[in-house]
Amino acid sequence: MEITNVSQELYAASKRLGKSADALFGLGRDKAETERVYRAELAKEMFKLRQEKIPATLIPDMAKGNVSDLLFNRDLAETKFQSGIKAADAIKVQVSALQTILKYQSDI
């Protein structure tokens, strides 16, 4: 690999890393928002079931079942966020490898 090619790849990877930081912010915001919505609706559902005199031991499971779509959205947002972190980590590894190659070639 030529130094110019490595430099270009390093620059491109650095730009992707910058974009991934912005994307992670958005994914983190989505994660927090879906968690907020889920918890608020879960609390409302638990209160509703309590008012209906449902036995206390059944309320948590029934409430989660009744708001399962929100639970799914929360879990999906968490998975997307974790995937974004892993993608950013992969780019960091690539940048590090390119820096090592560039240093090695510069020393030669």
MOPAC internal coordinates of N, CA, C and O (Angstrom, degrees):
PM7 1SCF
backbone

  N    0.0000 0     0.00 0     0.00 0    0    0    0
  C    1.4577 1     0.00 0     0.00 0    1    0    0
  C    1.5261 1   109.95 1     0.00 0    2    1    0
  O    1.2310 1   121.26 1   -44.15 1    3    2    1
  N    1.2937 1   115.20 1   135.85 1    3    2    1
  C    1.4606 1   119.93 1   177.63 1    5    3    2
  C    1.5239 1   109.91 1   -81.76 1    6    5    3
  O    1.2310 1   121.40 1   -25.05 1    7    6    5
  N    1.3082 1   114.93 1   154.95 1    7    6    5
  C    1.4635 1   120.68 1  -179.05 1    9    7    6
  C    1.5259 1   110.92 1   -59.71 1   10    9    7
  O    1.2310 1   120.07 1   140.73 1   11   10    9
  N    1.3225 1   117.47 1   -39.27 1   11   10    9
  C    1.4743 1   119.21 1  -179.28 1   13   11   10
  C    1.5247 1   110.83 1   -65.33 1   14   13   11
  O    1.2310 1   120.06 1   140.78 1   15   14   13
  N    1.3363 1   117.48 1   -39.22 1   15   14   13
  C    1.4681 1   120.36 1   178.28 1   17   15   14
  C    1.5246 1   111.00 1   -64.84 1   18   17   15
  O    1.2310 1   120.86 1   136.25 1   19   18   17
  N    1.3162 1   115.96 1   -43.75 1   19   18   17
  C    1.4660 1   120.37 1   179.15 1   21   19   18
  C    1.5258 1   109.77 1   -63.45 1   22   21   19
  O    1.2310 1   120.79 1   137.86 1   23   22   21
  N    1.3207 1   116.09 1   -42.14 1   23   22   21
  C    1.4646 1   120.25 1   178.96 1   25   23   22
  C    1.5167 1   111.37 1   -62.39 1   26   25   23
  O    1.2310 1   120.30 1   138.62 1   27   26   25
  N    1.3260 1   117.04 1   -41.38 1   27   26   25
  C    1.4626 1   121.02 1   178.87 1   29   27   26
  C    1.5313 1   110.96 1   -65.58 1   30   29   27
  O    1.2310 1   120.94 1   137.17 1   31   30   29
  N    1.3165 1   115.82 1   -42.83 1   31   30   29
  C    1.4651 1   119.29 1   178.32 1   33   31   30
  C    1.5227 1   110.99 1   -65.32 1   34   33   31
  O    1.2310 1   120.54 1   140.84 1   35   34   33
  N    1.3131 1   116.57 1   -39.16 1   35   34   33
  C    1.4588 1   121.31 1   177.99 1   37   35   34
  C    1.5286 1   110.69 1   -63.29 1   38   37   35
  O    1.2310 1   120.65 1   137.83 1   39   38   37
  N    1.3111 1   116.36 1   -42.17 1   39   38   37
  C    1.4653 1   121.04 1   178.24 1   41   39   38
  C    1.5329 1   110.24 1   -63.58 1   42   41   39
  O    1.2310 1   120.44 1   135.20 1   43   42   41
  N    1.3310 1   116.77 1   -44.80 1   43   42   41
  C    1.4713 1   120.61 1  -179.82 1   45   43   42
  C    1.5276 1   110.92 1   -63.66 1   46   45   43
  O    1.2310 1   120.53 1   137.77 1   47   46   45
  N    1.3175 1   116.60 1   -42.23 1   47   46   45
  C    1.4616 1   120.52 1   179.37 1   49   47   46
  C    1.5250 1   110.83 1   -65.59 1   50   49   47
  O    1.2310 1   120.57 1   142.09 1   51   50   49
  N    1.3171 1   116.52 1   -37.91 1   51   50   49
  C    1.4646 1   120.38 1   178.02 1   53   51   50
  C    1.5253 1   110.89 1   -64.34 1   54   53   51
  O    1.2310 1   120.48 1   140.13 1   55   54   53
  N    1.3243 1   116.69 1   -39.87 1   55   54   53
  C    1.4644 1   120.21 1   177.12 1   57   55   54
  C    1.5319 1   110.85 1   -64.22 1   58   57   55
  O    1.2310 1   120.68 1   138.20 1   59   58   57
  N    1.3533 1   116.30 1   -41.80 1   59   58   57
  C    1.4713 1   120.00 1   177.83 1   61   59   58
  C    1.5245 1   110.69 1   -62.97 1   62   61   59
  O    1.2310 1   120.61 1   143.26 1   63   62   61
  N    1.3158 1   116.44 1   -36.74 1   63   62   61
  C    1.4578 1   120.67 1   178.21 1   65   63   62
  C    1.5309 1   110.54 1   -64.60 1   66   65   63
  O    1.2310 1   120.65 1   139.70 1   67   66   65
  N    1.3177 1   116.36 1   -40.30 1   67   66   65
  C    1.4642 1   120.11 1   176.57 1   69   67   66
  C    1.5137 1   112.23 1   -63.90 1   70   69   67
  O    1.2310 1   120.76 1   138.28 1   71   70   69
  N    1.3267 1   116.16 1   -41.72 1   71   70   69
  C    1.4641 1   120.22 1   177.84 1   73   71   70
  C    1.5185 1   111.13 1   -66.84 1   74   73   71
  O    1.2310 1   120.75 1   144.71 1   75   74   73
  N    1.3259 1   116.17 1   -35.29 1   75   74   73
  C    1.4671 1   118.99 1  -179.57 1   77   75   74
  C    1.5242 1   110.90 1   -66.68 1   78   77   75
  O    1.2310 1   120.16 1   147.79 1   79   78   77
  N    1.3228 1   117.30 1   -32.21 1   79   78   77
  C    1.4633 1   120.34 1   177.15 1   81   79   78
  C    1.5279 1   110.22 1   -63.55 1   82   81   79
  O    1.2310 1   120.61 1   137.74 1   83   82   81
  N    1.3282 1   116.44 1   -42.26 1   83   82   81
  C    1.4626 1   120.30 1   177.52 1   85   83   82
  C    1.5263 1   110.53 1   -64.92 1   86   85   83
  O    1.2310 1   120.69 1   137.85 1   87   86   85
  N    1.3331 1   116.28 1   -42.15 1   87   86   85
  C    1.4576 1   120.64 1   179.71 1   89   87   86
  C    1.5284 1   110.55 1   -64.56 1   90   89   87
  O    1.2310 1   120.53 1   140.74 1   91   90   89
  N    1.3262 1   116.59 1   -39.26 1   91   90   89
  C    1.4645 1   119.84 1   178.92 1   93   91   90
  C    1.5213 1   111.31 1   -64.09 1   94   93   91
  O    1.2310 1   120.38 1   143.54 1   95   94   93
  N    1.3199 1   116.87 1   -36.46 1   95   94   93
  C    1.4594 1   119.34 1   176.90 1   97   95   94
  C    1.5239 1   110.15 1   -60.59 1   98   97   95
  O    1.2310 1   120.72 1   134.70 1   99   98   97
  N    1.3328 1   116.22 1   -45.30 1   99   98   97
  C    1.4625 1   120.10 1   178.28 1  101   99   98
  C    1.5138 1   112.49 1   -63.71 1  102  101   99
  O    1.2310 1   120.49 1   138.17 1  103  102  101
  N    1.3275 1   116.67 1   -41.83 1  103  102  101
  C    1.4647 1   120.38 1   178.56 1  105  103  102
  C    1.5286 1   110.92 1   -65.51 1  106  105  103
  O    1.2310 1   120.55 1   141.64 1  107  106  105
  N    1.3068 1   116.55 1   -38.36 1  107  106  105
  C    1.4624 1   120.45 1   177.44 1  109  107  106
  C    1.5148 1   111.62 1   -64.97 1  110  109  107
  O    1.2310 1   121.12 1   140.27 1  111  110  109
  N    1.3052 1   115.47 1   -39.73 1  111  110  109
  C    1.4763 1   120.03 1   177.94 1  113  111  110
  C    1.5230 1   110.28 1   -65.04 1  114  113  111
  O    1.2310 1   120.20 1   136.32 1  115  114  113
  N    1.3267 1   117.22 1   -43.68 1  115  114  113
  C    1.4648 1   121.27 1   177.33 1  117  115  114
  C    1.5231 1   110.71 1   -61.25 1  118  117  115
  O    1.2310 1   120.74 1   138.23 1  119  118  117
  N    1.3171 1   116.18 1   -41.77 1  119  118  117
  C    1.4685 1   121.57 1   179.41 1  121  119  118
  C    1.5298 1   110.23 1   -60.08 1  122  121  119
  O    1.2310 1   120.75 1   131.81 1  123  122  121
  N    1.3035 1   116.17 1   -48.19 1  123  122  121
  C    1.4624 1   120.87 1  -179.53 1  125  123  122
  C    1.5269 1   111.22 1   -64.17 1  126  125  123
  O    1.2310 1   120.51 1   138.60 1  127  126  125
  N    1.3157 1   116.62 1   -41.40 1  127  126  125
  C    1.4662 1   120.27 1  -179.06 1  129  127  126
  C    1.5259 1   111.44 1   -65.74 1  130  129  127
  O    1.2310 1   120.17 1   135.95 1  131  130  129
  N    1.3291 1   117.28 1   -44.05 1  131  130  129
  C    1.4685 1   119.12 1   179.57 1  133  131  130
  C    1.5269 1   110.77 1   -66.41 1  134  133  131
  O    1.2310 1   120.04 1   145.98 1  135  134  133
  N    1.3169 1   117.53 1   -34.02 1  135  134  133
  C    1.4739 1   120.81 1   176.17 1  137  135  134
  C    1.5193 1   110.08 1   -64.85 1  138  137  135
  O    1.2310 1   120.61 1   135.93 1  139  138  137
  N    1.3275 1   116.43 1   -44.07 1  139  138  137
  C    1.4705 1   120.90 1   179.92 1  141  139  138
  C    1.5213 1   111.38 1   -60.87 1  142  141  139
  O    1.2310 1   120.91 1   132.58 1  143  142  141
  N    1.3323 1   115.86 1   -47.42 1  143  142  141
  C    1.4693 1   120.59 1  -179.48 1  145  143  142
  C    1.5234 1   110.37 1   -62.98 1  146  145  143
  O    1.2310 1   120.38 1   134.88 1  147  146  145
  N    1.3247 1   116.88 1   -45.12 1  147  146  145
  C    1.4618 1   120.98 1  -179.45 1  149  147  146
  C    1.5218 1   111.43 1   -59.81 1  150  149  147
  O    1.2310 1   120.57 1   131.68 1  151  150  149
  N    1.3270 1   116.51 1   -48.32 1  151  150  149
  C    1.4679 1   119.29 1  -177.61 1  153  151  150
  C    1.5256 1   112.33 1   -64.97 1  154  153  151
  O    1.2310 1   120.29 1   141.66 1  155  154  153
  N    1.3208 1   117.05 1   -38.34 1  155  154  153
  C    1.4617 1   120.30 1   179.37 1  157  155  154
  C    1.5318 1   110.45 1   -65.39 1  158  157  155
  O    1.2310 1   120.33 1   134.21 1  159  158  157
  N    1.3203 1   116.97 1   -45.79 1  159  158  157
  C    1.4620 1   120.38 1  -179.43 1  161  159  158
  C    1.5263 1   111.66 1   -69.49 1  162  161  159
  O    1.2310 1   120.34 1   145.02 1  163  162  161
  N    1.3197 1   116.95 1   -34.98 1  163  162  161
  C    1.4623 1   120.75 1   176.86 1  165  163  162
  C    1.5315 1   110.11 1   -62.93 1  166  165  163
  O    1.2310 1   120.58 1   135.78 1  167  166  165
  N    1.3168 1   116.49 1   -44.22 1  167  166  165
  C    1.4660 1   120.30 1   178.80 1  169  167  166
  C    1.5246 1   110.89 1   -62.14 1  170  169  167
  O    1.2310 1   120.49 1   136.96 1  171  170  169
  N    1.3281 1   116.67 1   -43.04 1  171  170  169
  C    1.4658 1   120.36 1   178.38 1  173  171  170
  C    1.5218 1   110.73 1   -61.86 1  174  173  171
  O    1.2310 1   120.73 1   136.99 1  175  174  173
  N    1.3274 1   116.21 1   -43.01 1  175  174  173
  C    1.4567 1   120.95 1  -179.03 1  177  175  174
  C    1.5267 1   110.92 1   -66.16 1  178  177  175
  O    1.2310 1   120.28 1   139.18 1  179  178  177
  N    1.3247 1   117.06 1   -40.82 1  179  178  177
  C    1.4624 1   120.13 1   178.11 1  181  179  178
  C    1.5301 1   110.94 1   -64.28 1  182  181  179
  O    1.2310 1   120.57 1   140.00 1  183  182  181
  N    1.3128 1   116.52 1   -40.00 1  183  182  181
  C    1.4670 1   120.29 1   177.57 1  185  183  182
  C    1.5259 1   110.46 1   -63.51 1  186  185  183
  O    1.2310 1   120.84 1   136.13 1  187  186  185
  N    1.3308 1   116.01 1   -43.87 1  187  186  185
  C    1.4734 1   121.10 1   179.20 1  189  187  186
  C    1.5268 1   110.58 1   -59.59 1  190  189  187
  O    1.2310 1   120.45 1   133.81 1  191  190  189
  N    1.3196 1   116.75 1   -46.19 1  191  190  189
  C    1.4626 1   120.32 1   179.97 1  193  191  190
  C    1.5277 1   111.25 1   -64.95 1  194  193  191
  O    1.2310 1   120.71 1   144.13 1  195  194  193
  N    1.3184 1   116.25 1   -35.87 1  195  194  193
  C    1.4754 1   120.21 1   177.61 1  197  195  194
  C    1.5222 1   109.95 1   -64.30 1  198  197  195
  O    1.2310 1   120.58 1   140.25 1  199  198  197
  N    1.3256 1   116.49 1   -39.75 1  199  198  197
  C    1.4644 1   121.04 1   178.57 1  201  199  198
  C    1.5334 1   111.19 1   -66.36 1  202  201  199
  O    1.2310 1   120.61 1   152.34 1  203  202  201
  N    1.3205 1   116.43 1   -27.66 1  203  202  201
  C    1.4698 1   121.25 1   179.02 1  205  203  202
  C    1.5297 1   111.74 1   -84.51 1  206  205  203
  O    1.2310 1   120.55 1  -173.22 1  207  206  205
  N    1.3306 1   116.55 1     6.78 1  207  206  205
  C    1.4669 1   123.11 1   177.64 1  209  207  206
  C    1.5324 1   113.30 1    63.04 1  210  209  207
  O    1.2310 1   120.55 1  -148.02 1  211  210  209
  N    1.3148 1   116.56 1    31.98 1  211  210  209
  C    1.4638 1   121.54 1   174.33 1  213  211  210
  C    1.5349 1   106.93 1   -70.18 1  214  213  211
  O    1.2310 1   119.38 1   -41.01 1  215  214  213
  N    1.3428 1   118.80 1   138.99 1  215  214  213
  C    1.4664 1   119.34 1   178.25 1  217  215  214
  C    1.5332 1   111.79 1   -54.71 1  218  217  215
  O    1.2310 1   120.90 1   -41.86 1  219  218  217
  N    1.3193 1   115.89 1   138.14 1  219  218  217
  C    1.4669 1   122.30 1  -174.05 1  221  219  218
  C    1.5215 1   112.61 1   -57.48 1  222  221  219
  O    1.2310 1   119.80 1   147.42 1  223  222  221
  N    1.3204 1   117.99 1   -32.58 1  223  222  221
  C    1.4624 1   120.23 1  -178.45 1  225  223  222
  C    1.5257 1   112.44 1   -70.84 1  226  225  223
  O    1.2310 1   120.09 1   157.47 1  227  226  225
  N    1.3201 1   117.44 1   -22.53 1  227  226  225
  C    1.4690 1   121.48 1  -179.07 1  229  227  226
  C    1.5217 1   113.53 1   -91.32 1  230  229  227
  O    1.2310 1   120.57 1   159.47 1  231  230  229
  N    1.3181 1   116.51 1   -20.53 1  231  230  229
  C    1.4684 1   120.87 1  -173.24 1  233  231  230
  C    1.5305 1   113.56 1   -56.50 1  234  233  231
  O    1.2310 1   118.39 1   130.46 1  235  234  233
  N    1.3480 1   120.68 1   -49.54 1  235  234  233
  C    1.4803 1   118.75 1  -177.05 1  237  235  234
  C    1.5314 1   113.22 1   -58.38 1  238  237  235
  O    1.2310 1   120.34 1   133.65 1  239  238  237
  N    1.3298 1   116.95 1   -46.35 1  239  238  237
  C    1.4646 1   119.42 1  -178.85 1  241  239  238
  C    1.5227 1   112.30 1   -67.88 1  242  241  239
  O    1.2310 1   120.35 1   139.01 1  243  242  241
  N    1.3102 1   116.94 1   -40.99 1  243  242  241
  C    1.4614 1   119.67 1   179.10 1  245  243  242
  C    1.5305 1   110.96 1   -65.72 1  246  245  243
  O    1.2310 1   120.80 1   138.25 1  247  246  245
  N    1.3251 1   116.08 1   -41.75 1  247  246  245
  C    1.4628 1   120.05 1  -179.23 1  249  247  246
  C    1.5239 1   110.43 1   -63.68 1  250  249  247
  O    1.2310 1   120.53 1   136.05 1  251  250  249
  N    1.3423 1   116.59 1   -43.95 1  251  250  249
  C    1.4669 1   119.51 1   178.52 1  253  251  250
  C    1.5223 1   110.90 1   -63.01 1  254  253  251
  O    1.2310 1   120.47 1   141.85 1  255  254  253
  N    1.3238 1   116.71 1   -38.15 1  255  254  253
  C    1.4631 1   119.72 1   177.19 1  257  255  254
  C    1.5159 1   111.85 1   -65.17 1  258  257  255
  O    1.2310 1   120.36 1   143.18 1  259  258  257
  N    1.3134 1   116.92 1   -36.82 1  259  258  257
  C    1.4645 1   120.99 1  -178.47 1  261  259  258
  C    1.5273 1   113.00 1   -72.85 1  262  261  259
  O    1.2310 1   120.35 1   156.24 1  263  262  261
  N    1.3206 1   116.94 1   -23.76 1  263  262  261
  C    1.4648 1   119.89 1   178.03 1  265  263  262
  C    1.5349 1   109.91 1  -115.80 1  266  265  263
  O    1.2310 1   120.54 1  -147.02 1  267  266  265
  N    1.3163 1   116.58 1    32.98 1  267  266  265
  C    1.4699 1   121.49 1  -174.81 1  269  267  266
  C    1.5300 1   112.92 1   -62.80 1  270  269  267
  O    1.2310 1   119.77 1   149.67 1  271  270  269
  N    1.3279 1   118.04 1   -30.33 1  271  270  269
  C    1.4651 1   119.24 1   177.18 1  273  271  270
  C    1.5291 1   110.92 1   -64.11 1  274  273  271
  O    1.2310 1   121.00 1   140.64 1  275  274  273
  N    1.3184 1   115.69 1   -39.36 1  275  274  273
  C    1.4662 1   119.46 1   178.06 1  277  275  274
  C    1.5244 1   111.03 1   -69.77 1  278  277  275
  O    1.2310 1   120.43 1   144.59 1  279  278  277
  N    1.3175 1   116.78 1   -35.41 1  279  278  277
  C    1.4600 1   121.06 1   175.95 1  281  279  278
  C    1.5293 1   110.11 1   -63.87 1  282  281  279
  O    1.2310 1   120.79 1   138.12 1  283  282  281
  N    1.3313 1   116.10 1   -41.88 1  283  282  281
  C    1.4614 1   120.69 1   177.07 1  285  283  282
  C    1.5269 1   110.46 1   -60.91 1  286  285  283
  O    1.2310 1   120.33 1   132.93 1  287  286  285
  N    1.3263 1   116.97 1   -47.07 1  287  286  285
  C    1.4751 1   120.67 1   179.65 1  289  287  286
  C    1.5201 1   111.50 1   -61.08 1  290  289  287
  O    1.2310 1   120.31 1   141.44 1  291  290  289
  N    1.3319 1   117.02 1   -38.56 1  291  290  289
  C    1.4599 1   121.19 1   177.95 1  293  291  290
  C    1.5250 1   110.61 1   -63.82 1  294  293  291
  O    1.2310 1   121.09 1   132.92 1  295  294  293
  N    1.3297 1   115.52 1   -47.08 1  295  294  293
  C    1.4635 1   119.40 1  -179.26 1  297  295  294
  C    1.5282 1   111.65 1   -66.02 1  298  297  295
  O    1.2310 1   120.39 1   142.74 1  299  298  297
  N    1.3285 1   116.87 1   -37.26 1  299  298  297
  C    1.4597 1   121.01 1   177.41 1  301  299  298
  C    1.5268 1   110.95 1   -64.18 1  302  301  299
  O    1.2310 1   120.16 1   137.43 1  303  302  301
  N    1.3183 1   117.30 1   -42.57 1  303  302  301
  C    1.4676 1   121.11 1   178.50 1  305  303  302
  C    1.5230 1   110.41 1   -62.98 1  306  305  303
  O    1.2310 1   120.15 1   140.82 1  307  306  305
  N    1.3193 1   117.32 1   -39.18 1  307  306  305
  C    1.4684 1   121.12 1   177.49 1  309  307  306
  C    1.5258 1   110.55 1   -63.55 1  310  309  307
  O    1.2310 1   120.64 1   136.62 1  311  310  309
  N    1.3292 1   116.38 1   -43.38 1  311  310  309
  C    1.4634 1   120.73 1  -179.82 1  313  311  310
  C    1.5265 1   111.15 1   -64.73 1  314  313  311
  O    1.2310 1   120.16 1   138.38 1  315  314  313
  N    1.3190 1   117.29 1   -41.62 1  315  314  313
  C    1.4661 1   120.75 1   177.66 1  317  315  314
  C    1.5258 1   110.81 1   -62.67 1  318  317  315
  O    1.2310 1   120.70 1   138.81 1  319  318  317
  N    1.3265 1   116.26 1   -41.19 1  319  318  317
  C    1.4579 1   120.58 1   179.77 1  321  319  318
  C    1.5272 1   110.63 1   -63.45 1  322  321  319
  O    1.2310 1   120.43 1   133.28 1  323  322  321
  N    1.3283 1   116.78 1   -46.72 1  323  322  321
  C    1.4661 1   120.89 1   179.30 1  325  323  322
  C    1.5302 1   110.96 1   -63.67 1  326  325  323
  O    1.2310 1   120.39 1   141.56 1  327  326  325
  N    1.3281 1   116.85 1   -38.44 1  327  326  325
  C    1.4663 1   120.23 1   177.23 1  329  327  326
  C    1.5249 1   110.95 1   -64.27 1  330  329  327
  O    1.2310 1   120.69 1   140.85 1  331  330  329
  N    1.3216 1   116.29 1   -39.15 1  331  330  329
  C    1.4648 1   120.60 1   177.08 1  333  331  330
  C    1.5221 1   111.83 1   -62.34 1  334  333  331
  O    1.2310 1   120.48 1   139.74 1  335  334  333
  N    1.3184 1   116.69 1   -40.26 1  335  334  333
  C    1.4625 1   121.09 1   177.76 1  337  335  334
  C    1.5238 1   109.95 1   -63.20 1  338  337  335
  O    1.2310 1   120.42 1   135.93 1  339  338  337
  N    1.3224 1   116.81 1   -44.07 1  339  338  337
  C    1.4700 1   120.47 1  -179.69 1  341  339  338
  C    1.5300 1   110.94 1   -66.03 1  342  341  339
  O    1.2310 1   120.06 1   142.87 1  343  342  341
  N    1.3229 1   117.49 1   -37.13 1  343  342  341
  C    1.4645 1   120.29 1   177.61 1  345  343  342
  C    1.5294 1   110.39 1   -65.32 1  346  345  343
  O    1.2310 1   120.51 1   137.89 1  347  346  345
  N    1.3304 1   116.62 1   -42.11 1  347  346  345
  C    1.4654 1   120.29 1   177.99 1  349  347  346
  C    1.5258 1   110.42 1   -64.05 1  350  349  347
  O    1.2310 1   120.42 1   140.86 1  351  350  349
  N    1.3244 1   116.80 1   -39.14 1  351  350  349
  C    1.4680 1   120.05 1   177.73 1  353  351  350
  C    1.5254 1   111.18 1   -62.90 1  354  353  351
  O    1.2310 1   120.56 1   141.32 1  355  354  353
  N    1.3388 1   116.54 1   -38.68 1  355  354  353
  C    1.4660 1   120.31 1   178.60 1  357  355  354
  C    1.5318 1   110.69 1   -63.95 1  358  357  355
  O    1.2310 1   120.59 1   141.12 1  359  358  357
  N    1.3215 1   116.48 1   -38.88 1  359  358  357
  C    1.4660 1   120.03 1   177.70 1  361  359  358
  C    1.5278 1   109.83 1   -66.44 1  362  361  359
  O    1.2310 1   120.13 1   140.98 1  363  362  361
  N    1.3238 1   117.36 1   -39.02 1  363  362  361
  C    1.4703 1   120.79 1   177.85 1  365  363  362
  C    1.5284 1   110.95 1   -60.34 1  366  365  363
  O    1.2310 1   121.03 1   138.22 1  367  366  365
  N    1.3290 1   115.64 1   -41.78 1  367  366  365
  C    1.4625 1   119.77 1   178.70 1  369  367  366
  C    1.5214 1   109.79 1   -63.64 1  370  369  367
  O    1.2310 1   120.63 1   138.33 1  371  370  369
  N    1.3307 1   116.40 1   -41.67 1  371  370  369
  C    1.4634 1   120.05 1   178.94 1  373  371  370
  C    1.5301 1   110.65 1   -63.06 1  374  373  371
  O    1.2310 1   120.26 1   136.05 1  375  374  373
  N    1.3230 1   117.10 1   -43.95 1  375  374  373
  C    1.4651 1   121.00 1   178.50 1  377  375  374
  C    1.5296 1   110.11 1   -60.57 1  378  377  375
  O    1.2310 1   120.64 1   135.73 1  379  378  377
  N    1.3162 1   116.38 1   -44.27 1  379  378  377
  C    1.4630 1   120.25 1   179.34 1  381  379  378
  C    1.5213 1   111.41 1   -61.02 1  382  381  379
  O    1.2310 1   120.49 1   136.12 1  383  382  381
  N    1.3322 1   116.66 1   -43.88 1  383  382  381
  C    1.4651 1   120.44 1   179.30 1  385  383  382
  C    1.5248 1   110.89 1   -63.24 1  386  385  383
  O    1.2310 1   120.43 1   137.56 1  387  386  385
  N    1.3142 1   116.77 1   -42.44 1  387  386  385
  C    1.4620 1   120.31 1   179.03 1  389  387  386
  C    1.5253 1   111.37 1   -65.05 1  390  389  387
  O    1.2310 1   120.33 1   142.08 1  391  390  389
  N    1.3353 1   116.98 1   -37.92 1  391  390  389
  C    1.4574 1   120.26 1   177.35 1  393  391  390
  C    1.5321 1   110.83 1   -63.94 1  394  393  391
  O    1.2310 1   121.27 1   140.85 1  395  394  393
  N    1.3238 1   115.18 1   -39.15 1  395  394  393
  C    1.4604 1   119.20 1   178.50 1  397  395  394
  C    1.5345 1   110.90 1   -65.02 1  398  397  395
  O    1.2310 1   121.06 1   136.55 1  399  398  397
  N    1.3370 1   115.59 1   -43.45 1  399  398  397
  C    1.4739 1   119.85 1   178.21 1  401  399  398
  C    1.5266 1   110.25 1   -62.21 1  402  401  399
  O    1.2310 1   120.87 1   134.99 1  403  402  401
  N    1.3170 1   115.94 1   -45.01 1  403  402  401
  C    1.4572 1   120.79 1   179.77 1  405  403  402
  C    1.5331 1   111.38 1   -61.21 1  406  405  403
  O    1.2310 1   120.50 1   136.03 1  407  406  405
  N    1.3161 1   116.64 1   -43.97 1  407  406  405
  C    1.4690 1   119.60 1   178.36 1  409  407  406
  C    1.5145 1   110.78 1   -63.72 1  410  409  407
  O    1.2310 1   120.58 1   136.66 1  411  410  409
  N    1.3187 1   116.49 1   -43.34 1  411  410  409
  C    1.4556 1   120.30 1   179.98 1  413  411  410
  C    1.5175 1   110.98 1   -61.60 1  414  413  411
  O    1.2310 1   120.42 1   135.80 1  415  414  413
  N    1.3400 1   116.80 1   -44.20 1  415  414  413
  C    1.4595 1   120.62 1   179.82 1  417  415  414
  C    1.5250 1   112.10 1   -68.89 1  418  417  415
  O    1.2310 1   120.38 1   146.94 1  419  418  417
  N    1.3104 1   116.87 1   -33.06 1  419  418  417
  C    1.4696 1   120.22 1   178.25 1  421  419  418
  C    1.5200 1   111.03 1   -68.44 1  422  421  419
  O    1.2310 1   120.73 1   146.08 1  423  422  421
  N    1.3231 1   116.21 1   -33.92 1  423  422  421
  C    1.4567 1   120.99 1  -179.70 1  425  423  422
  C    1.5242 1   112.47 1   -72.55 1  426  425  423
  O    1.2310 1   120.64 1   156.99 1  427  426  425
  N    1.3282 1   116.39 1   -23.01 1  427  426  425
  C    1.4828 1   120.07 1  -177.20 1  429  427  426
  C    1.4950 1   111.26 1   -78.70 1  430  429  427
  O    1.2310 1   120.10 1   180.00 1  431  430  429

